[in-house]
Each structure stands twice: as structure tokens, then as C-alpha cells.
Amino acid sequence: MKRITVMLAIASAMLGASVGVAVASGAHIASSVATVGTRHTSLGTILVGTNGHTLYLDSADSKNKATCTGGCAAVWPPLMTSGKPKAKGSAKASDLGTIKSGSGKQVTYKGHPLYYFASDTAAGQTTGEGSNGFYVVSPSGKSITKSPASTGGYG
């Protein structure tokens, strides 16, 4: 009986941790006003969300129109906001906007809907760069389509 109790406690703790991860990644959900800032990376200066995670644009989107929904949005969660988004760093407030997305407001930059990449698990990671037509966004609103600077090897 004691073994079952211990196993239930472990399962409960694991479930709680999973919920915690889901809630932590809920930074993509509009529970507060989003802030778009900048960060210096090997790709240059890029836009980042409130949580410091890299923001991407989808080359399949048109101005103020998001095409990444459903399963796509599970991999590329949109940056959502509950109010008018704010800018910091080299990001410009005048370039920020919102569009209706599902039941909320998705943040745009120079008309590009903004997304996170679910596999970027830490602030500043750019692992989604160039993947499936998604690119890191520069403060000018353009996609960055170059590879990260080499850290060794040929060159």
C-alpha cells in the first residue's frame, strides 16, 4: 500500500510539473500586455517577446493576416496580448499592432504577425530560424535569413 501511495505521489508531482510547463509556455497566451523588445544574438539584433524568447515571422503570411493556425500554431505559438503591445530596446512602438487571431489579439510588427517557436526553450535561442518558412525578425521588421555566425571550423 505504501508503494502505491509513493507512486501516486510521484505521478501527481509529474502531472503538476507538466501543468507548470504548460502554464509557463502560456506566455504565448494573452494574459497580459505583450512587450516586444530586442536582443543581440549571433544573427544580429532581433525582436524578442515579453519572456525574452525570439520572435519569428511566417513568410506565408500576408500583411496583417496570419496563416499559421491549428497544428501550425502548436509549433509556432502566436504572440498574443490583452491590450496595446509595448516596445522596448530598438523595437518601435509605432511599428506594433494587433490582428484578430482566434479569440484574442495577435501582435504584429510592421504588419507581420509574430510567433514564438515551441522548441526555443530559453531566452535568445533561434533554433527555428529558416524552418518551414519562419524567420527571426529584425528591428527594421525584415526577416533575417542568414545562418548564425560560425563558432569555429572552416572559414
MDAnalysis code that builds the backbone (N, CA, C; Angstrom):
import MDAnalysis as mda
import numpy as np

u = mda.Universe.empty(465, n_residues=155, atom_resindex=np.repeat(np.arange(155), 3), trajectory=True)
u.add_TopologyAttr("name", ["N", "CA", "C"] * 155)
u.add_TopologyAttr("resid", np.arange(1, 156))
u.add_TopologyAttr("resname", ["MET", "LYS", "ARG", "ILE", "THR", "VAL", "MET", "LEU", "ALA", "ILE", "ALA", "SER", "ALA", "MET", "LEU", "GLY", "ALA", "SER", "VAL", "GLY", "VAL", "ALA", "VAL", "ALA", "SER", "GLY", "ALA", "HIS", "ILE", "ALA", "SER", "SER", "VAL", "ALA", "THR", "VAL", "GLY", "THR", "ARG", "HIS", "THR", "SER", "LEU", "GLY", "THR", "ILE", "LEU", "VAL", "GLY", "THR", "ASN", "GLY", "HIS", "THR", "LEU", "TYR", "LEU", "ASP", "SER", "ALA", "ASP", "SER", "LYS", "ASN", "LYS", "ALA", "THR", "CYS", "THR", "GLY", "GLY", "CYS", "ALA", "ALA", "VAL", "TRP", "PRO", "PRO", "LEU", "MET", "THR", "SER", "GLY", "LYS", "PRO", "LYS", "ALA", "LYS", "GLY", "SER", "ALA", "LYS", "ALA", "SER", "ASP", "LEU", "GLY", "THR", "ILE", "LYS", "SER", "GLY", "SER", "GLY", "LYS", "GLN", "VAL", "THR", "TYR", "LYS", "GLY", "HIS", "PRO", "LEU", "TYR", "TYR", "PHE", "ALA", "SER", "ASP", "THR", "ALA", "ALA", "GLY", "GLN", "THR", "THR", "GLY", "GLU", "GLY", "SER", "ASN", "GLY", "PHE", "TYR", "VAL", "VAL", "SER", "PRO", "SER", "GLY", "LYS", "SER", "ILE", "THR", "LYS", "SER", "PRO", "ALA", "SER", "THR", "GLY", "GLY", "TYR", "GLY"])
u.atoms.positions = np.array([
    [0.823, -1.191, 0.000],
    [0.000, 0.000, 0.000],
    [0.868, 1.256, 0.000],
    [1.960, 1.196, 0.779],
    [2.850, 2.343, 0.844],
    [3.466, 2.611, -0.535],
    [3.785, 1.537, -1.278],
    [4.365, 1.668, -2.615],
    [3.385, 2.358, -3.562],
    [2.110, 2.030, -3.496],
    [1.094, 2.653, -4.348],
    [0.976, 4.134, -4.001],
    [1.012, 4.458, -2.723],
    [0.928, 5.851, -2.291],
    [2.108, 6.651, -2.827],
    [3.309, 6.061, -2.767],
    [4.501, 6.736, -3.273],
    [4.381, 6.931, -4.784],
    [3.916, 5.908, -5.498],
    [3.771, 6.000, -6.954],
    [2.735, 7.068, -7.324],
    [1.655, 7.136, -6.558],
    [0.643, 8.165, -6.812],
    [1.209, 9.557, -6.560],
    [2.023, 9.694, -5.530],
    [2.643, 10.987, -5.224],
    [3.584, 11.403, -6.354],
    [4.364, 10.451, -6.880],
    [5.280, 10.748, -7.984],
    [4.488, 11.140, -9.229],
    [3.441, 10.388, -9.539],
    [2.609, 10.697, -10.708],
    [1.963, 12.071, -10.560],
    [1.508, 12.377, -9.373],
    [0.894, 13.675, -9.125],
    [1.902, 14.795, -9.300],
    [3.120, 14.591, -8.810],
    [4.171, 15.602, -8.951],
    [4.530, 15.797, -10.417],
    [4.597, 14.697, -11.181],
    [4.906, 14.797, -12.606],
    [3.804, 15.541, -13.348],
    [2.559, 15.270, -12.990],
    [1.441, 15.967, -13.616],
    [1.508, 17.447, -13.273],
    [1.818, 17.763, -12.055],
    [1.943, 19.160, -11.636],
    [3.056, 19.865, -12.394],
    [4.174, 19.171, -12.610],
    [5.277, 19.753, -13.371],
    [4.867, 19.989, -14.812],
    [4.116, 19.045, -15.395],
    [3.640, 19.210, -16.773],
    [2.719, 20.402, -16.882],
    [1.831, 20.557, -15.921],
    [0.928, 21.699, -15.925],
    [1.731, 22.985, -15.779],
    [2.770, 22.949, -14.939],
    [3.625, 24.120, -14.759],
    [4.307, 24.523, -16.047],
    [4.797, 23.525, -16.804],
    [5.426, 23.815, -18.092],
    [4.401, 24.398, -19.039],
    [3.206, 23.832, -19.081],
    [2.157, 24.349, -19.966],
    [1.794, 25.782, -19.589],
    [1.726, 26.047, -18.302],
    [1.404, 27.400, -17.860],
    [2.550, 28.348, -18.176],
    [3.791, 27.886, -17.970],
    [4.945, 28.733, -18.266],
    [4.987, 29.075, -19.744],
    [4.684, 28.105, -20.606],
    [4.680, 28.408, -22.024],
    [3.445, 29.206, -22.395],
    [2.548, 29.395, -21.436],
    [1.359, 30.203, -21.647],
    [1.682, 31.677, -21.799],
    [2.987, 32.018, -21.801],
    [3.371, 33.399, -22.102],
    [2.883, 33.752, -23.494],
    [2.567, 32.728, -24.283],
    [2.064, 32.932, -25.629],
    [0.583, 33.289, -25.596],
    [-0.054, 33.041, -24.469],
    [-1.476, 33.310, -24.323],
    [-1.645, 34.709, -23.743],
    [-2.650, 35.408, -24.212],
    [-2.849, 36.796, -23.805],
    [-3.371, 36.906, -22.386],
    [-2.476, 36.875, -21.419],
    [-2.886, 37.085, -20.036],
    [-2.428, 38.459, -19.564],
    [-1.614, 39.122, -20.388],
    [-1.122, 40.447, -20.046],
    [-0.767, 41.179, -21.329],
    [-0.352, 42.410, -21.168],
    [0.060, 43.207, -22.313],
    [1.448, 42.740, -22.757],
    [1.581, 42.418, -24.033],
    [2.854, 41.944, -24.574],
    [3.835, 43.088, -24.740],
    [5.101, 42.794, -24.506],
    [6.178, 43.741, -24.764],
    [7.104, 43.124, -25.793],
    [7.404, 43.870, -26.836],
    [8.353, 43.428, -27.859],
    [9.624, 44.227, -27.646],
    [10.704, 43.504, -27.418],
    [11.999, 44.130, -27.194],
    [13.015, 43.610, -28.183],
    [14.282, 43.872, -27.914],
    [15.357, 43.417, -28.785],
    [16.429, 42.705, -27.976],
    [17.200, 41.896, -28.693],
    [18.289, 41.149, -28.077],
    [19.386, 41.005, -29.131],
    [20.627, 41.090, -28.710],
    [21.761, 40.891, -29.610],
    [22.107, 39.401, -29.626],
    [22.155, 38.805, -30.827],
    [22.462, 37.385, -30.992],
    [23.477, 37.206, -32.114],
    [23.835, 35.961, -32.388],
    [24.748, 35.672, -33.497],
    [24.117, 36.016, -34.841],
    [22.801, 36.192, -34.880],
    [22.110, 36.588, -36.108],
    [22.022, 38.103, -36.240],
    [22.469, 38.818, -35.232],
    [22.345, 40.274, -35.184],
    [21.320, 40.648, -34.134],
    [20.812, 41.865, -34.191],
    [19.794, 42.312, -33.246],
    [18.443, 41.798, -33.734],
    [17.718, 41.141, -32.837],
    [16.444, 40.511, -33.191],
    [15.340, 40.958, -32.239],
    [14.104, 40.723, -32.656],
    [12.963, 41.002, -31.780],
    [12.728, 39.813, -30.852],
    [12.366, 40.141, -29.606],
    [12.033, 39.122, -28.610],
    [10.739, 39.518, -27.913],
    [10.060, 38.524, -27.393],
    [8.811, 38.759, -26.683],
    [9.031, 39.111, -25.235],
    [7.936, 39.259, -24.529],
    [7.930, 39.633, -23.119],
    [8.857, 38.744, -22.293],
    [8.889, 37.451, -22.634],
    [9.683, 36.477, -21.888],
    [11.126, 36.382, -22.373],
    [11.524, 37.236, -23.337],
    [12.885, 37.210, -23.857],
    [13.101, 36.185, -24.954],
    [12.051, 35.438, -25.286],
    [12.173, 34.433, -26.337],
    [12.078, 35.084, -27.713],
    [12.800, 34.509, -28.659],
    [12.870, 35.011, -30.034],
    [11.507, 35.042, -30.699],
    [11.282, 36.101, -31.481],
    [10.058, 36.221, -32.272],
    [10.368, 35.970, -33.741],
    [9.427, 35.319, -34.413],
    [9.583, 34.941, -35.811],
    [8.416, 35.485, -36.624],
    [8.637, 35.591, -37.939],
    [7.550, 35.873, -38.865],
    [7.428, 34.672, -39.803],
    [6.248, 34.485, -40.356],
    [5.965, 33.393, -41.285],
    [5.933, 33.986, -42.685],
    [6.810, 33.523, -43.561],
    [6.865, 34.080, -44.916],
    [5.591, 33.804, -45.705],
    [4.748, 32.879, -45.228],
    [3.473, 32.589, -45.898],
    [2.380, 33.595, -45.533],
    [2.602, 34.365, -44.463],
    [1.607, 35.362, -44.053],
    [1.614, 36.551, -45.009],
    [0.475, 37.193, -45.121],
    [0.419, 38.469, -45.828],
    [0.241, 39.561, -44.779],
    [0.316, 40.814, -45.193],
    [0.255, 41.912, -44.230],
    [-1.020, 41.827, -43.394],
    [-0.825, 41.820, -42.075],
    [-1.922, 41.770, -41.104],
    [-2.840, 40.566, -41.273],
    [-2.318, 39.463, -41.803],
    [-3.104, 38.233, -41.974],
    [-2.235, 37.037, -41.617],
    [-2.602, 36.340, -40.554],
    [-1.871, 35.158, -40.112],
    [-2.438, 33.911, -40.780],
    [-1.549, 33.048, -41.276],
    [-1.984, 31.790, -41.879],
    [-1.636, 30.588, -41.007],
    [-0.827, 30.790, -39.984],
    [-0.409, 29.701, -39.096],
    [-1.472, 29.496, -38.014],
    [-2.285, 28.457, -38.181],
    [-3.347, 28.133, -37.229],
    [-3.308, 26.640, -36.940],
    [-4.152, 26.185, -36.047],
    [-4.258, 24.760, -35.742],
    [-2.942, 24.153, -35.312],
    [-2.542, 23.059, -35.975],
    [-1.303, 22.361, -35.646],
    [-0.078, 23.236, -35.825],
    [-0.118, 24.112, -36.821],
    [0.994, 25.046, -37.037],
    [1.184, 25.921, -35.797],
    [0.093, 26.426, -35.245],
    [0.171, 27.315, -34.083],
    [0.631, 26.583, -32.822],
    [0.525, 25.255, -32.811],
    [1.047, 24.497, -31.678],
    [2.573, 24.508, -31.696],
    [3.168, 24.502, -32.892],
    [4.619, 24.539, -33.043],
    [5.123, 25.976, -33.048],
    [4.332, 26.883, -33.622],
    [4.669, 28.298, -33.744],
    [3.598, 29.125, -33.033],
    [3.597, 29.131, -31.692],
    [2.559, 29.865, -30.959],
    [2.618, 31.365, -31.249],
    [1.475, 31.971, -31.546],
    [1.462, 33.406, -31.802],
    [1.718, 34.210, -30.531],
    [2.335, 35.372, -30.711],
    [2.498, 36.302, -29.590],
    [1.158, 37.005, -29.426],
    [0.513, 36.771, -28.311],
    [-0.809, 37.331, -28.037],
    [-0.694, 38.426, -26.979],
    [-1.682, 39.300, -26.960],
    [-1.694, 40.387, -25.986],
    [-3.125, 40.663, -25.535],
    [-3.257, 41.181, -24.345],
    [-4.580, 41.553, -23.841],
    [-4.856, 43.043, -24.042],
    [-3.869, 43.781, -24.494],
    [-4.022, 45.218, -24.718],
    [-3.062, 45.680, -25.784],
    [-2.832, 46.972, -25.837],
    [-1.915, 47.532, -26.827],
    [-0.493, 47.104, -26.477],
    [0.213, 46.430, -27.415],
    [1.572, 45.976, -27.113],
    [2.524, 47.148, -26.897],
    [3.574, 46.883, -26.118],
    [4.577, 47.900, -25.799],
    [5.904, 47.532, -26.450],
    [6.738, 48.541, -26.670],
    [8.061, 48.337, -27.264],
    [9.145, 48.732, -26.283],
    [10.296, 48.063, -26.388],
    [11.482, 48.457, -25.624],
    [12.703, 48.120, -26.450],
    [13.844, 48.612, -26.048],
    [15.060, 48.398, -26.827],
    [14.938, 49.106, -28.169],
    [15.383, 48.439, -29.228],
    [15.340, 49.014, -30.576],
    [14.005, 48.781, -31.276],
    [13.085, 48.099, -30.636],
    [11.748, 47.894, -31.227],
    [11.000, 49.223, -31.169],
    [10.212, 49.506, -32.198],
    [9.490, 50.770, -32.266],
    [8.009, 50.566, -31.995],
    [7.475, 51.320, -31.045],
    [6.060, 51.232, -30.698],
    [5.176, 51.524, -31.905],
    [5.609, 52.441, -32.776],
    [4.801, 52.800, -33.949],
    [4.707, 51.661, -34.961],
    [5.594, 50.664, -34.865],
    [5.564, 49.511, -35.774],
    [4.736, 48.361, -35.229],
    [4.281, 48.473, -33.971],
    [3.487, 47.413, -33.348],
    [2.009, 47.585, -33.662],
    [1.315, 46.480, -33.781],
    [-0.121, 46.486, -33.985],
    [-0.692, 45.156, -33.528],
    [-1.955, 44.940, -33.768],
    [-2.600, 43.668, -33.438],
    [-3.578, 43.301, -34.541],
    [-3.834, 42.000, -34.645],
    [-4.867, 41.474, -35.529],
    [-5.702, 40.488, -34.733],
    [-6.917, 40.251, -35.170],
    [-7.763, 39.253, -34.510],
    [-7.223, 37.874, -34.852],
    [-7.027, 37.066, -33.846],
    [-6.500, 35.720, -34.031],
    [-7.214, 34.794, -33.064],
    [-8.037, 33.908, -33.581],
    [-8.806, 33.035, -32.709],
    [-9.716, 33.872, -31.841],
    [-9.568, 33.745, -30.540],
    [-10.416, 34.505, -29.623],
    [-9.660, 35.659, -28.970],
    [-8.524, 36.039, -29.569],
    [-7.737, 37.107, -28.961],
    [-7.072, 37.988, -29.982],
    [-6.019, 38.691, -29.508],
    [-5.291, 39.622, -30.357],
    [-3.845, 39.155, -30.503],
    [-3.426, 38.966, -31.752],
    [-2.051, 38.595, -32.045],
    [-1.268, 39.858, -32.369],
    [-0.062, 39.943, -31.843],
    [0.791, 41.104, -32.058],
    [1.419, 41.035, -33.454],
    [1.475, 42.195, -34.111],
    [2.156, 42.317, -35.398],
    [3.266, 43.356, -35.277],
    [4.243, 43.251, -36.169],
    [5.319, 44.229, -36.257],
    [5.481, 44.587, -37.720],
    [5.223, 45.843, -38.043],
    [5.208, 46.307, -39.438],
    [4.275, 45.429, -40.275],
    [3.170, 45.016, -39.672],
    [2.167, 44.220, -40.363],
    [2.423, 42.726, -40.371],
    [3.586, 42.282, -39.876],
    [3.898, 40.850, -39.828],
    [3.385, 40.253, -38.514],
    [2.480, 39.272, -38.565],
    [2.101, 38.576, -37.331],
    [3.346, 37.918, -36.720],
    [3.464, 37.981, -35.399],
    [4.642, 37.462, -34.699],
    [4.354, 36.142, -33.992],
    [5.364, 35.277, -34.007],
    [5.257, 33.939, -33.427],
    [6.496, 33.615, -32.598],
    [6.303, 32.706, -31.641],
    [7.412, 32.061, -30.952],
    [7.645, 30.718, -31.638],
    [8.728, 30.037, -31.302],
    [8.967, 28.667, -31.758],
    [8.969, 27.794, -30.521],
    [8.114, 26.785, -30.482],
    [7.950, 25.956, -29.288],
    [9.250, 25.276, -28.850],
    [10.160, 25.001, -29.777],
    [11.413, 24.336, -29.417],
    [12.467, 25.288, -28.855],
    [12.235, 26.592, -28.925],
    [13.129, 27.548, -28.259],
    [12.765, 27.513, -26.775],
    [13.581, 26.832, -25.995],
    [13.245, 26.636, -24.586],
    [13.879, 27.661, -23.663],
    [14.775, 28.485, -24.192],
    [15.432, 29.507, -23.371],
    [15.448, 30.833, -24.124],
    [15.480, 31.901, -23.386],
    [15.535, 33.235, -23.978],
    [16.739, 33.345, -24.903],
    [16.526, 33.945, -26.075],
    [17.607, 34.179, -27.014],
    [17.913, 33.054, -27.980],
    [17.331, 31.873, -27.783],
    [17.559, 30.785, -28.742],
    [16.908, 31.136, -30.071],
    [17.506, 30.686, -31.170],
    [16.978, 30.944, -32.514],
    [16.906, 29.650, -33.311],
    [16.492, 28.577, -32.670],
    [16.510, 27.264, -33.323],
    [15.478, 27.125, -34.438],
    [14.523, 28.026, -34.516],
    [13.518, 27.956, -35.572],
    [13.917, 28.709, -36.832],
    [15.058, 29.383, -36.815],
    [15.498, 30.207, -37.941],
    [15.512, 29.419, -39.248],
    [14.734, 29.881, -40.231],
    [14.698, 29.276, -41.558],
    [13.891, 28.001, -41.660],
    [13.244, 27.613, -40.588],
    [12.481, 26.370, -40.568],
    [11.061, 26.589, -41.088],
    [10.689, 25.851, -42.107],
    [9.331, 25.887, -42.669],
    [8.856, 27.299, -43.016],
    [9.762, 28.141, -43.487],
    [9.388, 29.487, -43.903],
    [9.283, 30.495, -42.775],
    [9.733, 30.138, -41.578],
    [9.733, 31.060, -40.441],
    [11.130, 31.630, -40.266],
    [11.186, 32.932, -40.008],
    [12.468, 33.614, -39.862],
    [12.426, 34.570, -38.687],
    [13.597, 34.744, -38.067],
    [13.780, 35.714, -36.999],
    [13.515, 37.101, -37.586],
    [13.013, 38.017, -36.748],
    [12.658, 39.360, -37.203],
    [13.649, 40.384, -36.668],
    [14.093, 41.268, -37.544],
    [14.995, 42.350, -37.141],
    [14.158, 43.542, -36.682],
    [14.759, 44.505, -35.972],
    [14.021, 45.700, -35.551],
    [13.505, 46.539, -36.728],
    [14.032, 46.294, -37.929],
    [13.521, 47.005, -39.107],
    [12.248, 46.347, -39.642],
    [11.892, 45.182, -39.071],
    [10.696, 44.463, -39.499],
    [10.958, 43.461, -40.601],
    [12.200, 43.311, -41.004],
    [12.560, 42.372, -42.067],
    [12.978, 41.033, -41.469],
    [12.792, 39.974, -42.268],
    [13.243, 38.665, -41.814],
    [14.762, 38.599, -41.932],
    [15.369, 37.895, -41.003],
    [16.805, 37.649, -41.040],
    [16.963, 36.258, -41.640],
    [17.626, 36.175, -42.773],
    [17.701, 34.902, -43.477],
    [19.120, 34.371, -43.591],
    [19.984, 34.779, -42.680],
    [21.354, 34.278, -42.694],
    [21.546, 33.271, -41.579],
    [22.569, 32.466, -41.717],
    [22.902, 31.482, -40.693],
    [23.615, 32.172, -39.538],
    [23.536, 31.575, -38.334],
    [24.272, 32.152, -37.203],
    [25.763, 32.217, -37.516],
    [26.447, 33.148, -36.902],
    [27.891, 33.266, -37.090],
    [28.583, 31.978, -36.662],
    [29.575, 31.576, -37.396],
    [30.307, 30.347, -37.109],
    [31.107, 30.513, -35.827],
    [31.193, 29.427, -35.076],
    [31.984, 29.467, -33.846],
    [33.252, 28.636, -34.010],
    [33.583, 28.294, -35.226],
    [34.798, 27.523, -35.471],
    [34.640, 26.724, -36.739],
    [35.644, 25.908, -37.052],
    [35.558, 25.068, -38.246],
    [36.135, 25.787, -39.445],
    [35.541, 25.569, -40.585],
    [36.022, 26.120, -41.849],
    [35.725, 27.580, -41.958],
    [36.575, 28.293, -42.638],
    [36.176, 29.637, -42.841],
    [37.178, 30.633, -42.991],
])
